[in-house]
């Protein structure tokens, strides 16, 4: 028999005080609580909520048939996605109508819990469908390229292969200031070091030029931010972005060179200098989603406008978004130029190659500042070309153009009114001319005027402004090779036909060799309107 303590023995006695208290507690009724025995109304509400939850769970299983949740398409999960299925709400068939179609139980008689679950499943279905449509194989919002046009049907196969090969080194670029997006553009690799895994990328300097207050490039008003952060969007599966280092940018040609560290399994693009007017080409670019933009066009018989610099050639197609800096390639995939104007103007490869050569040699791109805006005879209408040939006996050359713009500024000066002074107004009118010969330039001092024809430069006949640009770069290189410094002058001999007197002559121009942007300022002269007469500070001739 197990021993027991004296206290326990006393407590268990039927007559003890503690035993009586214990019996009284057992007889005292326990008060009701909601958890043990709720009122009938509360039990009904709880049962309804429980049934609603069970109905929803059952409905999900009935209408779905599969778990619609899946990982995003860009996720790293290796699990197989569940198949997508449209949710089907099970409804009782009540019969058939006169046409033999089934008549289902109306929605109003279906439990609300089932309808709610059905709507939830439809929402999840559309969510999953939207995720699937982001897959590159199912994406339906890709812009249409020119290669699907019927006019390119005969060359579509070969052109597609050429374009896709070149596209492997055509990349999107973005510039940022203080973490905010500034500009987007396109660029392409033209040099690659396999040992260091470093590539050199060419693009437009407009990538780091967010503001250009004037549409006239000759005003040199662009505001460049060379310290802007530039990122290159690589063409890997994850659309990786890497920082690019600015090597050089040139304001005159709007070229920018960047260094980028990356792995490359494709060939860089090659330049081709031979370019013909009317030649068939393709423009390549990257939009903001890195999709390839492909446009088809031909090199136009067109000259630069009075607001564009001399080094442009033009295409007969429209430039797409972010296309600046993209390559212009021929049917063999060789680079014929780079898009660098919003009017589908591009810099031809011959000029680009010369600029890159000068940069590698002098760490800058010096050129001659001739102080003139010119246009080519060959791009005029044949009727005007024939007239020039008949009147001047000249078939090719560069014409000094001139456009005049009148801007009137009225300044009213009211003098004090009293008995001794007359009230009068002085109107000052400024006549602004936009000359193609820069004010104060060597060309102006040598008597070169609007309408004159420039034929020969240092013994070389020039027929287009692009030819002139390449020739001026060559003269600048030869000048520096002789030990001369930048910002010094070089003498250039120019053969001129003076249209006013019909005489041929030769002028020697002292022009500056500089890597700064050339500015052709607007010449201005004030005309004062006084009382009874007009006074001008400038003398005019009949032409």
C-alpha positions, 0 to 999 in steps of 0.5 A, a space after each residue: 500500500 502506497 504511503 500517503 501524507 498526513 495532509 492528504 489523509 485529512 483533506 480526503 475525509 468526508 467530514 473535513 472542511 475542504 471536502 465540503 467546500 469542494 462539493 459546494 463548488 461542484 454543485 454551483 452551476 457554471 455560467 453560460 459562455 458563447 463558446 460553449 452554448 451560443 444562442 440559436 441566432 449566433 449558431 445560425 450565423 456561424 454555420 452560414 459562414 462555415 457553409 459559405 467557406 466550404 462552398 467557395 473551396 468546393 467551387 474553386 476545385 470544381 470550376 478550376 481544375 488546376 491551380 492557376 497561380 504560377 511563377 512569372 515568366 521571368 522567374 528562375 523557377 524550373 517548375 512546370 507551369 500548370 495548364 491554363 483553363 477557362 473556369 466553368 461554373 457548374 449549373 443544373 440543366 433545366 431543359 431545352 428551348 425551342 431551338 434545342 439549346 440547353 436551358 440552365 439554372 438562372 444565376 439568381 438561384 445559384 448560391 452567392 458563394 459559388 458565383 463569387 468563387 467563379 468570378 474570382 477564378 475568372 480574374 485569376 485566369 485573365 491574370 495568368 493569360 496576361 502573364 503568358 502574353 508577355 512571353 517573347 513567343 506570344 507577345 502580340 504588341 511587337 511593331 511590324 517591320 518593313 521586311 513583311 512588305 510585299 515590295 521586299 518579298 524577293 529579297 526577304 530571306 536574304 535581307 532578314 539574315 543580314 539584318 538579324 546578323 547585324 542586330 547582334 551588336 545594335 544596342 539600346 542606350 539610356 542617359 541619366 542625370 541625378 538618376 532621372 532618365 534624360 534621353 534614349 538612343 541606339 548605338 552599335 559596336 564597331 571595335 572589340 578587344 577579345 582579350 580585355 573584353 572591351 568594346 567601343 560603341 558609336 552613337 549620337 552625341 545627342 544622347 548627352 544633349 537634352 536641350 537645343 534651344 535653336 533648330 539651327 545647328 549652325 548656331 551651336 546652341 546645344 547644351 551637352 552634359 558629358 558627365 551624364 550616366 550612360 547605360 548600355 542595354 545588353 542583348 542577353 536573356 535578362 536585358 542586363 544594363 552596364 555602365 558605359 564610359 565616355 571616350 570622346 564626343 564631338 559637337 560639330 558632327 554629333 558623334 559619341 564614342 563609349 567604352 563598354 565591358 561585356 562578353 561578345 559572341 558576334 562580329 562587330 559591324 564593318 564600315 563601307 565607304 562606297 555609297 551611291 545615291 539611290 542605293 537601297 539600305 536598312 535602318 536599325 534601331 532599338 526602342 525602349 523595350 529593346 525590340 529591333 526597329 527595321 526600316 527600309 529606304 533609299 539614299 536621296 538626291 537631297 542636300 542639307 537645309 540651311 539649318 543643317 551642317 554639311 556632312 549629312 546625306 538623307 533617306 526617304 523613310 521616317 526615323 522611329 523612336 530612339 533611332 538616333 545613333 542607329 546604323 544604316 546598312 546595305 544588303 551585305 550588312 556593312 555600315 553605310 552611315 549612322 542616323 544622326 538627324 531627326 530628318 532622317 539625315 545620316 553621316 556617311 561612313 567615309 566621314 565617320 571613318 575619317 573622324 575616328 581616324 583623327 580621334 585615334 591620332 590626335 585625341 580630337 577631331 579637328 576640321 577647317 572652319 570656312 565660315 560659309 553655308 553651301 549647297 550643291 548644284 547637282 541636287 538642284 532641279 535639272 531645269 535650274 542646273 541647265 540654266 546655270 550651265 548655259 549662263 555660267 558654263 558650270 555643271 558642278 560646284 557649291 553655291 553660296 546661299 543666302 536667306 534673309 529674315 526680317 525681325 522688327 522690334 518696336 521700341 517706343 520711348 516716351 519723353 517727359 511731356 512739358 511746354 518745352 519738349 515735343 512728344 516723339 517716338 523713335 522706332 528702332 528696326 533691326 534687320 537680321 540677315 542669315 548669311 551663308 558667309 559668316 560675318 567677319 570671316 576670311 571668305 567675307 573679307 575676300 569678297 565671296 558673296 551670295 550666289 557665287 560658285 566655289 568649284 575647286 579647293 586646293 586643286 581638288 574639284 568638289 561637287 557635294 558638301 559631304 565631299 567638302 567635309 572629307 576634304 577639309 578633314 584631310 587638309 586639317 590632318 596634313 596641317 597638324 602633321 606638319 607640327 602646327 597646333 590646333 586653333 592655328 590658321 591654314 591657307 586654302 586656295 579656292 577657285 570661284 566663279 563670281 556670279 555678279 561680274 561673270 569672272 573666274 578668280 582664285 582666292 586664298 582663305 586663311 581658315 582656322 583649324 579647330 576641334 570646337 563646333 563651328 558657329 556661323 553667326 547671323 549678321 545684323 545691322 540696325 536701321 533707325 527710323 527718325 523724323 522724316 528720314 531713314 538712317 542705316 548703319 549698313 551700305 547696300 549694293 544692288 545684289 
